[in-house]
Amino acid sequence: MKHFGIAILAAGVCCSAALASDLNMSVKADKSGTNTVEVAPDEVFTFYIEGLLSDDMNEGLALVGFNLHFTGGPLAVNTVDIPMGDISCGNPMPNFVKPEGITNPAGYRGTLIGDDLIQVGGAQNTINNTMSNAPFPIGMVLTGIAQTGGDAPCGTAVIASGTLTAPSGEGAYTLELSELFANVITFEETGGVFWAAEAAGVGTIDNLTVNVTVACPPDNNVVASTVDSTILGIKSLWRTKNNLFILTFNDAVASLPGAGDILIQEMLDDGLYGDDLSSNFSFVSVDVNGVKIKDTSVDGVLADDTWYAIRNATDCDGIGNFLIQTYVQVGDQDGNGFVTPIDVGNVNAGAIGPLADDSRFDIDGNGFGTPFDVGITNANQGPPPPKPTGH
């Protein structure tokens, strides 16, 4: 919807019914860059709004105005910067700011109505006003603005720039430009008395997509694990309950991941996964580069002879992408993937008194070495389970 400022902006120009040229607009992350920006939650980022006329059947931009809306939250009166600096082909828009030019009553930054900025922009002094008549506009008209052809084209013009703060939540948001209107100086106009102008058509409008994601160090990845089929070769989980594994990273883990950050899922056929079981596990820091993950469910949530995947949910937990595939093979004391009389003998020799938290002699997960560990191992002899298809 166009508001009261249009009458003010249009007052200094004379418009014909013809639409000589179209004005194409693009909201970008950087000058002459792309229409997409990747930012972290709550990060402050800069945007640029560029304009380019579709042909040279004019003498350049005389007036421009548009509305701005951000799907990521409300805009503010200072979202758009006031164009400043020496007026030139490379920096033409200060000529559209009072007193050189003329804007709506709230100024070049636009009027804040609700969450949006209405009528950002301004116009040049195409009426050739002087200070003796009115305090503004009083600037000298610059031709060739946003023009690619003609006698003295200025090329793509940065119509506006500013800063925004990204939303706190991840997702894709858009800084949208709408209700564009513009005038161009009439072709071959000289400005002897005033600079005749005519309406420009609305060309293409390319808005800015703001992708908000939590950035994580790409090199902070798993370099060692107590169970790992992609780094150290297949090594099983060996207990009936309280199974645990330790992930060691190549750099300090900035914040301890927890349930939902690291997924623990049964591997199913056809490359599929079961429900995330990580809520049944505790997560404990080991030094600064490690995370110990232990099944704390009463009866043990991981099933024997079953494959599981351990992987990060997203790049949002301070660690890089990783995938570990392992299986539960109760009684596999030596970690070779088979339960044999060798494992039975090892457990029998080591099943004495309290055992370390990560001891592979503790088969039933109660923290002690007892004859029960030997009996479980003896009863569970056999090869590893086949890996599900598609993984």
N, C-alpha and C positions, 0 to 999 in steps of 0.2 A: 504494500500500500504506500503511495506517495503522500508526503506530508507537506506542511505549509512552506517549507524551505524551497520548494521547486520554484515558486513564484519569485522569490528573492533571487535565486541563482539565474533564472531565465530573464530577469529584467534587463540585463545589460546586453542582450544579443537580439538580433533580428533573424528569425527562422523562416525558411521557405518550407513548402509542403514536401519537397523531394528529400529522399534519404540517399545522399550522395555516396556515403561510405558506411561500413559497419565497424564498430569498435569491438575487438576481441579482447577478453579479459582472462587473466590466469593468476590464481593464488598459489604461490610457490613457497617452498621451504627456504630457498636462497635465490639470489638473483640469477636469472637464466637457468635455474635448476629444475627440479622435478616437482610434481604436485603431490608428493608424499613425504612425510617426515616421520622418523622413528624416534620416539622419546620415552623416557622413564616416567612413572607416575610422579605428578607434582613438579615435573621439570619445566623450567621456563624456556620457551623457544621463540624464535623470530620468524616472521612471515613477510613476504613481499607480494604486492599486487601489481602486476604488470599489464599494460595496455598497448595494443597495436592496431592501427587502422588497416582495413582490408585492401585499400588501394590508395593511389595518389591523386584522386580526383577531388582534392581539397587542399587547404593550406595548413593542415594540422589541427590538433585538438584545441577547442575554445572553452569547453565546459564539460565536466564529468561529475556524476553523482551516483551513489549506489548504497544499498543496505548490506549489513554484515550480521550473520547469525552463526553461533558456534554450538554444535550439538553436544559439546562436552561441558557446557555450563554458561553462565551469564557473562556477557562482555562488560567492560567498564569504560568510563569516559576517557581514560588514558590508554585504552587498548591500541589505538592508532596514534602514531607519532605525527606531530605537526611538521610538514616539510620545511626545511631550513637550509641555509647556505647560499652561495652565489648562484644566481640563475643562469642556466646554460642548457644546451641540448642534453647534456648528461644529467642535469638536475633541474628539470623545468618546473616542477610542481610548486616551489615557493612563489611562483608568479600567479598561482591560483589562491593564495592565502592573503587575507587582509593584512596591510593596506594595499599591497600590490594588486591583489585580486579581490574577489568577493565570495562569500560562503553563506550557508544558512546561518541563522542567528547564533547557534551554538558553536560555530566554527568548523574548520576543516575536518576535525575528528568526527563530526556527526552528532546527532542528538540521541541520547540514551533514552529509549522507550522500552520499558520492560527489561528484557535481557538482551535486546538488540541495539545496534547502532544504525540510525536512520540518516540517510543522505550524507554519507562521508564524501568529501570532495569540495570543489569550488569552480570558479570561472576566472578567465583572464579579463583584463580591462579592454574589451572589444569596443566599448563606447567611447574610448579615448577621453575619459574623465580626467580632470586635473584637480589638484588640491584646492584651487580657488573655487571650485564648484561643490565638492564634497570630499570628506577625508579619505574615502576609498570608493572604488578602486582607482589606483593612480599609477600602476605599473605600465611599462612598455610591452606591447604584445610581442611574444616570441612565436614565430611560425615554425612549422615542420615537426611539432610535438607528436609523438607516437606514429610518425609517418615513415614509410619505407621508401617512397619515391618522391618525385617532385624536385624542385631546384635545390633545396637545402633540408633534406630529411634528417630528423633527429633519431629515428629508429625507435625501438621498444622503449617505452617510458615506464619508470617505476612510479605508479600513480599513488601508492601508499605503502607504508610499512608499519610494523608494530611488533608487539610481543604478547604472548599468551602463556598462561600456566596450564599444563596438561592436567586432566582429571586424575584423581587418585586411583580410580579403577582401571584395570586393563580393558582394552577394546579398541575399536576403530571409530574415530569421531571425524567430523567434517567442519571446516570453516567455510561457510557458504556465502557467496556474493549473489545478490538478487536486486531486482528493481533498478537495473542499470539504465541510465539515460545520459546522453551526451550530445554536444554540438561540435561541429567542425567549422573552421573558417572557410568561407566559400572559395572555390577554385579561382585562382588568378586575382584574388582580392588584394588591394594595395593598402587599405587603411587610410585613404586620403582624408575622409571625414570621420568615419568609423569603420570597423571591420565587420562586414556583413557575415553572418553565420547561418548555418542550416543544421537541422537535426541529423544526427547519425543513427544508423540502425544498430540493433543489438546483435552482435555476432556470437561467437562461441564464448562460453564461460566455463572455465576449468577450475573447480574448487580444490581446496587442499584437504587431503586425507591425513589425519593425525593418528598414527598407530602407537598406542601406549602399551608398552611391555616392560617387564622387569628384566633389565640387562644383567647377565651373569658373566663372570670371567670365562671366555671360551676355552682357556687352557687349564681350568681347574677341574680335572677329570680324575677318574679312578685309575690308579697305577698299581694297586695291589689289593687283594681281597683274600679272606679265608675261604671263600667259595667263589669260584670264577671259571666259567667255561670259555671266556673270550680272551683272557689275559694269561692265566696260569694253567690252563687246562682244566678239565672237569674235576671238580672236587665236591664231594657230597656233604649234605647235612646229616649228622649221624645219630641224633637223639629221637626219643619218642615225644619229648616235650622240652621246652626251654632251649630250643635250637637258637644259635646265634651266629652272626658273621660280623666281620669288621671290614669296613671299606676305608682304604687309605688313599688320600688325594695328593696330587703333586703340589698343592698349595694350601695355605690355611683356609679352613672353612669359615667364612665370615659370620654366618649364623647357623646354629644347629638345625638341620632339617628334622622334620617330624612326620607323623602320620599324614598321608596325603601328599607330602612333598616327594617322598620316595615310595613308589608303589611296589607291593609284594603281591603277585597274582599267580594263580595256577595257569600253566601253559596248556591250552587246548588245541585240538587239531585244527587244521586250516589256518594256522597263524593267529588264532584268536586267544583271548585272555579271559580268565574268570574274574570274580569280584576282587576288589582291592582288600587285602587282609592287614594292611599296615597299622590299623587301629589296635590290633592285638599285640603290637610290639612296642618296646621302649627304645628310645634313641639317646645315646650317651656319647659325649665327646671323648675321644682318645687322643691325648696330647693336643696338638692344634690342627693336625692334618687328617685325623681319623674319626670315624663314627662307628660305634658299636651298636648293632641292632639285634635285639633279643626278644624272642617270643615269650610274652608274659601271661598268656592265657592259661587258665587253670589246668586244662588237659592237653594243651598243645594244639595249635590251629593248623599246623602243617601235617599232611598225611604221608604215610610211608609209601615208598615206590611211586612218587609223584614229582613231576617237574614243576619248577617255579621260576618266574622271572622277577628280577629285582632291577628297577630302573627309576629314573627321575620322572616326575609327572610333567614338568615343564622346565624351562631354563630360569625359573623364578625362585629357586631355593638356594642360590649362591653357588651352584655347581654346574658343570657342563653336562651335556647328554651322556648317558652311559646305559649299557644293558648287560646284565649278568644273568646267565641261565644256569640253574643248578637243580638238583633233585634231592629228595630225602631218601637216604639208604640207611635205615636204622641198623647200627652195629658196624658200620664201615669205619673201623678205628684207624686204619692206615690211610684212608682217603683215596684209595685206588679205584673206587667205583664198584668193588665186589666185596661181599661178605663171605669170608672163607675161614677154614680152621686157623689160619694165621691170625685173623682178627680175634677169634675166640681165645687163642693163646695169649695174645697181647693184652686183652682186657683182663684175663685171669691173672696175669702177672702184675698188672697195674692197678687192679681194683682193691686198693688198700687205703682206708681213711678218707679224710676230706680231700677234694680235688679242686684244682683251679677252675675258674669260671668257664674257660674255653677248652678244658681238657677233653680230648677225644676218648679217654677211658671212661668218662661218665656217660653211659648210654641211656639211662632212664631220666637224666636231667635233674637229679635231686641233690647234686653237689658232693656226693660221696661215691667211693668205689666199693661195691659190694658184690656178693655172688649173684644178685639179681641182674647186674649188668652183664655178667658172663652168660647167664641163662637166656637173656633176651638176644644177645649176639649169636649164640649157638642155634637158637630157633629161627633166626632170620637169614640164614646163609642163602646166597644166590647172587645173580648178576644184577646190574642196574636196570631200571625200567627203560623201555624204548622212548626216545624223544618224540613228542607230538609232531605231527606233520606241519609244514609251513613255517617252522621256526629255524 
